[in-house]
Amino acid sequence: MKWPALRIFSGPELDRIAMPVGGIGTGTISIGGRGDLRDFEVFNRPSRGFIPRAQGAQPSLVLRTRRCLPSEPAAIRILEGAVSGRHLDANPDAPGPWRPGIPRFARASFRAAYPLAEIDLRDPGCPLVARLQTFNPLVPADAEKSGLPCAVIRVVLRNPGQQVVEASVAATLPNFIGEPVSPRMPAAPDTLRRAWHRREAADVAGLFGDCTGGNPEDEAHGTLALVAVGAASDRVTCRTTWAEGFWTHGVQDFFDDLLGDGRLDERPPLTQPGCAPAGSVCIETEIPPRETRALTFLLTWHFPNRRGWTVDPATGTTRIVGNHYTTRFADAWDAATRIAAEIPELETETLRFVSAFCDSDHPDVIKEAALSTLPVLRSQTSFRIAEGRFFAWEGCGSYEGSWAGTCNHVWLYDAATPQLFGSIARSIHETALLDAAGDDGLLPMRVPLPTDLPAWNAAAADGQCGQILRVLREYRHHGDRRWLARLWPRVRGALEFCWKPGGWDADRDGVMEGPQHVTMDVDYFGPNPQTASWYLAALRAGAEMARILEDHDFAARCDDLAERGRAFLETQLFNGEFFPQKIRPLPKDSKPLPGIANLIPDGNDPANPRFQLGPAVCIDQLAAQPFAHQAGLGDLFDPIHAEIALKSILRHNQKRPLGNHFNPLRAFATPDENGVLLASWPHGGQPTRPFPYWAEIWSGCEHLFAAALIWAGLEEDGLRVIADVRRRHAGHNRNPFDEAEAGSHYARSLAAWAAIPAWTRFRYDAPAGRFSVGRRRGRFFWATGDAWGIYRLTDRTFSLMVLGGRLSIAEVVVAGLPPESRPARVVAAGAPPVRLRLPPPG
């Protein structure tokens, strides 16, 4: 099967690539740009840079070849691109490529359309052309198939010559169970004994790794498996350990053994207590002239002891909350045998999605940005606890998650799960509203884990309002009125919390004046566009949900506040160019509502607040608008004012290049790169102490800004913003699969998916069965979280294909044309397309 690719990297562009391979909530390993295996992050916490090593070995694939000619010698190459001086440290003992003196392939290129990666390897001295393929299944609307603890690694070998070539590929993995990958993890006990065991099952042969003598509640306690899939058992040889010996003996012995006959012979068990064994699985084959062979390996893992992030006051420690994926398999061998049998189907379903997505007429830069940010969901940023619920950090530090709590003022930027995994999107709301919300309506910006422990009594204005808007969006996509009714009392309470005395909108005029904690990690005092955008959207969403549930008095109250709030924004805040902040310090003796003022300790005085916007051009002044469109709310602002404000952000905040821009904090772009600043003060008035991040560039905010530009018809500007983000992640400068902020694999970057529906004006209203798109002609991808597919639009025809999940259809709306109604029906994947003949325009 041909794999699609959206981007091809070569040369120095390979240096920073590390594409995570693993399922949602399972942890990952990464494939490097040269084909090297790195960043083994499967121990329930980040461990960036961790590469297991034992007996002189580390994870690798080694190719042995020999042309079937008299006296033809065999040759060995590691299946990686060449190592150059830029990969090596002056200190030969520093971490770097494994055994850089062993031959590799002279040329390498990396082809990617996440989660698919292909590394093409060529060398004039090798009789075969090699290609490494690796993936983990990704099937929209199916979090189970997309949550498997595995890496499929396939070696495709083509013989362009005239003679038969013997080929063997040996995959090696040290047994690293129990290895402390963080300074905060306990050292492995002296009693720990790790081992590999040779096993076989139907269509599978290889190694199962376990340990004894360790702490069964340790995060690193579990099992591993490395197997050959689909090879005849007599063509698979294994080693459960490399040879013991001094200095390079084990490495030399391994290569000599493989070079000799293309098979691996077992070595005696380890005699040194506590040493970790390196295991190897080898597949041998013959390749006739002009033919191709594919050898498939499968790496699986099973580490059940994930811990929550909230300390239990009764014990002073965190509790084990488990992993959903480990409840599905008994151990790594069980995972290997069951997943191996399903690889053809899982690959087919993954290719169906990725191919449909890549073949869509969305601009390539939008598609590449969207797919390349999905590793957030499969990195250690995200996980599902044993009972199946989804939780997440903001991102990953080197050894720990970065900022706990599925933080609502960061995850509100997530545009991926609502489109691809609706069950996950709904899980986030269920936890926040049903488990963590206070009886007073406060939604903690960070939920506890386990959820029966006390929550942090602190709310973020943008996060709380965004949660309300997102509930409506998820309801529109899913259509389960019972789900909405179950959440509604907490949703309504969250809106009413805004109106409490001493709160955000205590005078109930539709404008937030009280202290508003926001995603910039500061409190804004007085009306400002950043929270106003989300509050206006929350009021409109609240009114809509109230009408759906026949809570008409509350709907009228929300409508009234929304109208008054919008009038204030348009007449009192908009200055003809953009929406600034009106700083309103708290009256001297006033007391903010507990939980809403989360001032950073720095002598901040609410009567003379620091860290404000003032007359700033803020990148997030229209942040809620793309999601409001998705929720069917239409324009939050006067479209003319909105367009003027968006152009002001481009004019004042977009730097192409940054040049001599002054940034006193973190640098996510260099002077020769382009980006959009979080804030600027083009007409003066910058506070003496503005919010600390003002000079930074956050890719997640840029992605949402780009989506707002596209919705407003400023499409080329939106594409330019996204292209600038992706040029900053081009392999030679940063990892294309990791848009970092407060940690790697940062959740805010999932806003890249907001451009997908923006480009087509796609909206779906499940309760009404209404499928709405713009007038752009072409073939386009769509997704609702529970279904996905492709639609085609020409001047006179419309056709809709469901490629995954199920979709209720009763009405199709093409912008500018009368709605086409039809008897409601459910269209499942594989059903014939829904076809319409359209009336002529006008």
N, C-alpha and C positions, 0 to 999 in steps of 0.2 A: 504494500500500500504506500502510495506516495504521500509524504508528509509536507504540509504547506509551511512556508516561512514568510515572515513579515520583515525580517531584518537579517542581514548577513554581516558577520564581523570577521576581521582578519588582521594580521600583523599586531601592532601595539593595542588595537581595540580588544584583543583577547585578554589583556592583562588583568583587568578588574572584574571580569565576568565571574559570577558565582550564582548559578541558577538553582534555586531550591527545588528539590524533588521529594515529594511526600504528600500525604493527604491532608485534608482539613482537620486540624486538631491532633495530628499525629507526630509532629516534628518532621524534620527533613535532613537529607544530606544534600550537598550541592555539587554540581558539575561545573568545573572551571572551563575557561575559554579554550584551553589547550586539550581538554578532555580529562583533566585530572579530577580526582574525587577529593572533596574538601568539606570543611564546616559540617562535621557530624553533630547535628543538634537534635538528638532523639531522647535525651535524658530529662525531659519535662522542664527544661530551662534553656535559654540561649547558651551557646558555647561557640561563638564565632571564632574561627581560626583553629578549632580543635580538629586534629587529624590523628586518629589512633595509630600508635606505633608499637611494635613488639618484635623481638628477635631480628631486628634490622629491617623489618618489613613495614609497609604501610599500605593502605588501600590502593590497588592498582589492577590494571589489565595488561597482560604481557602476551605478545604475539610471537609464536615460533613458526617459521616458514622454511620449506625446502622444496625446490623444484625436483621433480622425479626424473633426474638425469644421473647417469653414472658419475660417481665421485663428486656430486653436487653437495656442498656443505649446507648445513642448516644455519639459520640466522635468527637472532632475537631482537625484538624491538618492543619498547613500552608503547602501548597504544595511546600516545599523547603527541601533541605538537612539540616542536623543538624547544629546548631551553636555551635562552640567550643570557648575556651578561646582566640584563636589566632584571632578571628573575633571581639573581644570586646576591647574597650579602657578602661583604668583605670578610665577615666572620664565617668560616666554613661550618661552624657548629650551629649557626642561626637557622631557624625554621625556613624551609624553602622546598623546592621540588625534590622529590625522592630520588636519590642516587642519580644526580644530574649527568654523571659520566656514562650512563647506560644509553645506548642509541634509542632515539625516538624518530618520529617522522619529520621530514624537513619542512613540510608545509601543512598548515592547518587552517580551517575556516569553521566558523560556528554559525549555524543556521537556526533561527529560533522563531517560534510562534507559541508562546507559553500555553500549555505545559510541555510542549514538544521541543526537544533540542537534538540537533544532528551536528556532529563534528566530523568533517571530511578530512581525512589524513592521506597524504601522498608523499612518496619518497622515491626518487629514481633508482635507489638500490633495493627496493622491496618489490618482489614479483606480484604483490597484490595491492589493490586499492582498497583502503579501509574506510568504513564509516561507523562511528558510534552513534547509536540512537538511545535516548533515555526519556522516560516520561513516567508520570503518575496519573492515573485516570482522573479526568475532569469532565463531569457530566452535569450540565445545568439542571436545576430542579431536583437533583438527587444527591443529597449530602452524604448518603451512605456510600454510594459508589465513588464519590469524590473524597472520601475520608478513609482511605486504605493505607496502612503503614508499610509502604513498599516503594522501591525504586526498580523499575524495569530497565535493564541495560542490555541492549542488543548490539552485537558486533556483526556488521554486514561486510563480507569480504568478496571482492570481485576479482576474477582472474582475467586480465586483458591479454595474456600471453598465449603461447602455443603449446606449453607443456602442462601436465597436471601438477598441481602444487599441493603438497601436504601442509596443513595448517592446524595449529593448536592455539587456543586462547586460554590462559590461566588467570582467573580472578582471585585476588588475595584480599583477606580482611583479618586484621588482628581481632581477637576477642577482647573487647574493651569494656565489657560489663563491669560495673562497679568502679570505673575510673572516675576520680573526682575531676570534673571539667570546670569547676568554679572554685575560687579561693574560699568560698563559704560552704563548700561541701566537705564532709568529713573524709579524711584519708581512708583509702581502702584498708580494711583490717588485715592483720598478718595471717588470719585464718582463711582469707578469701582464696579460693581455687577456681580458676576458670578453665573451661575445656571446650573443644569442638568434638562432635560425634558424627560419624558418617551415617547417613540415612538415605533411604530410597522410598519412593511412593510412586503412584501412577504418574508417569510422564515427568517425574521430578527426581533428581539425585543431587546430593550435596551434603552440606554441613549444617548441623544444629548446634548453636552455642549456648551454654548455660554456665552457672557458677554454683558453688557451695561455700558455706562458711561466711557468707556476707550477711548484712542486715536486711531482712526481707522487706523492711519498710523504707529502705533507702531509695532515693529518686532514681538512682542508676541501677537498681536491681531489676532484672528482667531477663529476656532471652533474645537471641539473634538467629537468623538463618541466612545462608548463602547457598543458592541452588542453581543448577543447570536445568533449563526447562526445554522439553521436547527432544532431547538427545537420547539416543540409545544408551542404555546403562553401561554397555561395554565400551562406549566411546567417552565415558566420563571417569576421570580419576581424581582422587582427592588426597590431600594431606591434612591431618588434624593438628599438625605442628610442623614448624620448620626445624631444621637440625640445630641442636645445641652446639656451641663452640665459641672459640675466642675470636673477637674482632669481626671480620667480614665472613666468617665461615658459613653462617646460615644463609646469607645472601648468595655467596658463591655456589654453595651446594644446590640451592634452588635453581639457579640459572643453568648450572651444569646438568642437573637432572632433566629439566625441561628441554634443553638443547639436544640432549642425547637421542631421545626417541619420541619427543612430543607428548610424553605421558609423565605423570607424577607418581613417584613411589613414596609410600608412607615412611615416616621416620619414627624412631623410638620416642616414647612419652617423655615429657619434660621431667627433669630430676631436680631442678632448682625450685624450692617452694615459693609460691607467690608470683612466679613469672607468668605472663600472659602469652598464650600460644597464638601464632599466626596460622590461619587456615587458608587453604587454597583449593579451588575447584577448577578442573581443566576439561575442556571439550576439544576433541580432535576430529578432524574431517579431511576430506580430499576435495579439491575444487578443479574440475575439468576446465579446459580452455574456454574462455568467453562465457563462463558461468559464474553464478553467485551463490554463496551460502550465508545464512544468517544463524548466528549462535546467540542464544538468549540466556541471560542470567537474571536472577531475581533476588534482591536483598530485602528482607523483612525484619521488623523489630517489634518488640512487645515489652513496654515499660509502664506498668500500671500505676506507679506511686506518685501521681501529681498531687501537689499540695496547694491548698488555697492560699490567698494572700493576706487574709485577716487573722491576726493573732487571737486565739481563744483566751480571754482573760482568766478562765478557770485553770488553764494549764500553762499559759505563757508561751505556747507554741502554736504553729499552724497545723491544721488537720489535713489528712489525705482526703481529696475529693475524687480522685480516680480519673481515668480516661475512658471516654465512650468507646474508642476503638478497641481497647483491651477487653471490654465486655463481649465483643463480637468473636474473639478468637481465644483459644485456650493458651496459646503461646505463639512464638514466632514461627515454629514449624507448622502449626495448624494454619497460620496465616499464609505461609508460603504454598502449601499444598492446595489450599482453597483458591487463593488468588491466581496461582499458576493456571488452574483449569479455566479461569475466566478471562485470561489475558486477551485472547482474540476478540471476545465480545467487548471488553472494556476499551481496548484500543480502537475498535470500530466506532463505539459511541463517542469516544474522545475526539477521534478524527472527524466524525460527523459534525460535532460542534465547532471545532477549530477551523475546519474547511469552510463551513457555512459562514462563520464569522469573517474569515480572511477573504472570502470571495464576495462579501458584501461590498456595496458601492460606497460605504463610509470611507472617508479619506484614510489613507494608510497610517498617517500619524495619530489619528484618533484610535484606530484599532490597535496599533502597537503600544500606545500608552496604556490602554485599558488592559490588554492581556498581561503586560509586563508588570503591572502593579498587583495582580492577583496573588503573587507569593505571600502577601500580607496574611491571607487567610490560611496559608499552609505552613507559615513560619511559626516560631514559638511565640509570636505575638498573639495568636489565636488558638483556642482549644475548646473542646467539649468535655465536660465532666462526665462521670460514669453514667449518670441518669440521662445524658444526651443534651443538656442545655449548653448554650454557647456563652463563653466568657472571653475576655481579651484584655491584654495590656494596650497601652498606646503604641508601643513599639518594643524593640529588643535592645537591651544593653549588651555588653560583651558576655556577661555571665548571668544576668537576671533580666526579667521583664522590666520595661521602662514605664513606670506610672500605671498603677493597678486600677481595676474597677470598671472595665468596659466604659471608660470615661465618656459621658454623654456630650461634653462639649468638643470632643475629638471625633467620636464615632458618628456624630450627626453629619459629618461630611461623607460618610460611606454611601456611595451610589452603586456599589457592586452587589452586595448581598440582596438588596431589594429586587434586583433584576435576575440574579442567577440562583440564589438560594433563599427563597421566601421563608422557609421554615426557620432558617437562622435569623433572618431579620425580625421575624415575629418573636422568636425566643428572646432576643435582646429586650424587646418591649415588655414581654411578660415578666422577666426578672426585674426590670426597673420599676414597673408599675405595681405588680402584684406582690413582690417580695420585699423590695427595698424602699418603696415610697412611704413617707410618714403619714400618719393620720391627718396631719395638718395640710397635706398637699405638697410638701417639699419632696422633690425628687433628688436624692443624693447624686451629686455629679459622679461619684464613684460608688459602685455597689459592693457590698461585702461578699466574701467567699470563704466559707459557706454563708449562705444568705440568712441563716438563723442567728448569726452574730450581729452585734450592733453596727449600723452603718455610720459613716462619717456625716454628721449633720451639717452639710454644706451644699448649697445649690449654686449652679451656674445659670444665669439668665438665658444665655443663648442655648445651652444644652437642654434646659427644661422646656423651653418653647419649641426647640427643634424636635424633641421627643414627641410632643403633641402633634406637630405637623407630620412626622414620619408615621405615626399610628394611622392617620387618615390615608397616607400613601399606601401603606401595606394593606389596609382594608380595600382600597380601590383595586389593588392587584389581585387580592385573594377572594374577596367577596363574602367572607364568613360573618354574617351578622351576629351570630352567637359569640364569636371571638370579640367583636367590637363591643357588644353589650357587656361582656365579662370585664373588659378593661375600662369601660366608660366611667364608672364611679371614680376611679383613680385619675383618669384623664381630666374629668371635670374638676376634681379636687386640685389637680396641678394648675389649672387655669385660675381657679378661685384663690389659690395661694398668691398669685400675682397681685391681688387686690387687697390683701390684708394690711391693716394699719402698720406703718413703718416699713412696708414692702416696696416692691418695684413700681407698682402703679396704685399707690394707696388712695389717690384721689379719683381713681376710676375714670380717667379721661382718655384711655387708649394710648397713653404715652408713659414710658418707663422713666421715672426721675430718680428713684431710690438707688442705692448702691447695687451695681450690676456686675457680678463676677462673670468674666468671659474667658474664652479660650486663650486669650493673650496672658492669662495668669494674673490679671489685675482686676480691680473693681473700677468701673466707670461710674462717675457721678453726673447725673443729668442726662437729658435726651441725646442719643447718639445713633447713628445709622446701623451700626453692627447689631445691637440687640433689637432695635426697632424693626429691622427686617424680619427677624425670627418671631418677634412678638406679634407683629401684624399677621404673619402667616399662621401663627398658633390661634389667634382670635378667629380668623377666617375658617381654619380647619375645625376649631371647636364648634363654631356655628353650624358647619356642615354636618358634623357627626351628631350634634344635638338634634338636627332635623331628621336625620336618618333614624334616630331612636325616639323620635316624637317628644323630645324635651324642648318644646317650642319656646317657653319663656327664657330658657337659658340661651337658646339660639338667638333670640331677639337681643338679649343683653350683649352677646358677643358681636353680633352685627353692628350694634350701636357703637360699641367701643372701637371696632375696626374702622368704621367710617370716620369717627372723630380722630382716631390715631392717624389715619391716612391724611386727613385734612391738615393736621398739624405738620406732618412730615412735608407735605407739598407746599404749604404756605409759610410755615415758621422755620423749618429746618433747611429746606432746599435754598441755596443761595444763588441760583441761576447757573451754577457750574457743577456742584456736587452737594452731598449731604454732610455737613460737618457736625461736630458735637457742641452742644451748649452745656458747658460745665456749670453744674449747680451744686455747690458744697452743701452738706447737711447743715441745717440750723444747729446752733451751738449745743442746745440741750436735747436734741432729738436722739432717739435710740433706734437704730435699724432693727428690723425684724431678725431674730436669731437665725443664723444659717445663710444669710444673703450677702453679708460683707465678710470677705475672706482676705483681708488686707495682708500683703506681704510685709512682714515685720521690718520696718526701716524708718521708724519714726513717722509713719504716714498719719496725717491729721485729716479726718473727714471734712473738717471745715476749710482746709486748704489742701485738697488731695493732689497727690503726685500720680504719675503714670497715666495721664489722660491723653485723649486725642486732641481736643480743642479743634481748631480750624484745619484739621488734617484731611487729606484725601486718603480714605481707608479702602483697601482692596476688597474688604468684605461688606461694603455698605449695601450691596444688593444680594448678599449670599443666599438668602432663602428662596430667591426667585426661581432658580431652576427646579428645585424640589416642589415649589408651589405649583408650577406648571404640571409636574408629574402627578400631583395630587388632584389635578383638575380644578385648581383655584384661579387660574388665569393670572392676569397682571396684578401684582401687589401695589405697584406704583404707577403713576402717570407714565405711559410708555415713552413720551417725549422726554420727560425729565430723566427717566431711567437711561435712555440712550445718551443723553448729555453727560450724565454722571459716569457711565461706562467709558465714554470717550475721554473724560477727564482723568480717569485712572490710567488709561493708556498714555495720555499726554504727559502726566506728571510722575507716575510710578514705574512705568516700563522703561528700563534702562537697556539699551542695545548699543554697545556693551555697558557693563557696570563702570568701567574705567576707574576714575578716582573717587567713586562713591565711598563715603565714610560709613563704616559699620563697626560699632564697638563691641559686638557680641559674636555669635556663631556665624560662620561663613558657609553658606550652602551654594555659593557661586563665586567664581574668581573674576578678577577685573576684565578678562577677555571674554567672559560669558554674558549671556543675556538673561534677564529675568524681570519680574514685577515685584516691587517693594511692597511691604505690608502697609506702609504709610509714608506720606510726604507732606510738606507744608510749603506749597509753591508761592503762597502770598504772605509768608511769615507767620508768626504766632506760635512757633513750635514751643511747647512747654519746656521749662528748664530741665524737668525730669519727665520726659515722655515715657510711655510704656516701653519696657526694655527691648522688645523685639522689633521695634519699628523699622530698623534698617535691614532686617533679614528678608530672605526670600524663601517662602514655604511652597513647595510644589503643590500640596493639596489645595491651598487657597488659589493658586494659579489655575489649577484644573477647574475649580468651581467658577472662577471668574471667566475662564474661557467658555464654559457652558452658558453662562449668562450672556456673554457676547453673541454666541451663536443663536440663542433663543431670540435675541434682540435684532437679528439680521446682520450683525457685524461678523460674518462668518470668516472672512480672511483674517481679521484681527484675532479671532478666537483660535484659528489654526496656527497662527504665528506664535501665540502664547504657548500652546501645547508643544509645538516644534522646538521652541527654545528650551522647555523643560527636558525634552528627550535628548537634545543635543548636549545637555549637561550630564547625561547618563549614557554615554556613547562607548563605554568599555575602556577606552584609554584614560578616562578621567574618573569615572564612577561606575559602579555596577549597574547595568541596565535593568536589573531585576530588583532594585532596592532604592526607593526614593526615601531618603532618611530625613528625620527632623529631630525630635527628642528621642532618638534611638533609630535603629535600622528597621526596615520593613514597617514603616510608620503608617498607622491606620488612615490618617487624613489623605494619603495619596490615593485611596480608593475613590476619591472624588473624580478621578480620571474617567470613571464610567458615566458621569453625568453628561458627557458630550455625546454618548451613543444615542439616547432618545432626543437630545437637543437637535441633532443634525436632521432628524426626520420628523420632528414635532410629534413623536409617538406618545400616545397616552392610551391607557386601557382602563376601563371601568367594568370590573367583573360583575357587580350586581346588575348593571344594565346590559351586560354583554356587548359593550360598545368598544370598538377598535378604531382608534382615530390616528390619522397620519397627516402630514403636510402634503404639499403638491409636488415635492421633488420626485422626479422620475428615476427609476432604477430598481435595483435589487438590494434589499436592506434587511439587516438582522434586527430582530426584536426579542424582548424577553420580559416576563412578568414576575419572575421568581418561582413560579409553579409551572410555567410553560415557556417554550421558546421556539423560534423558527425564523422563516424568511418570508417577506412579502415582495411582490413585484408590482410596480406601478408604471403604466404607460399613459399616453394621452387619453386612451379610451378603455383601458382594461385594468383591473385590479385582481391579483390572486394572492391568497394567503396560505402558506404551508406551515403546519405545526410539526416540528421535528423532534420535540421532546415535551412530555407532560400532556396536559389536557387544557383546552381553552373553550370557554363558553362564548358563543357568538350569536348576537341578535341584530347587531347594527354595525355597519362600516361607515365611517365618516372620513372623507377625503376633503381637505381644506378647500373651500371655495365651491364645493359641489353639494347638492342636496344629500342628506343622509340616505343610505340604502338599507332599509329594514328588511328583515326576513324572519321566519319562525326561529325562535331560539333553539340552538342545538349545541351539543358539546363535541368539539373536534379533538380527537386524540392523535398522538404521533402516528404517522404512517397512513392517516386517512387521506382521501383525495383532497386536493386544494379547494379552498373556497374561492369561487371565481365570480367576478362581477363585470358587467358591461357598463361603462360610465357614460353619462351624458356629456355632450360637448361643453367645454368651459363657457360660462356666461349664459 
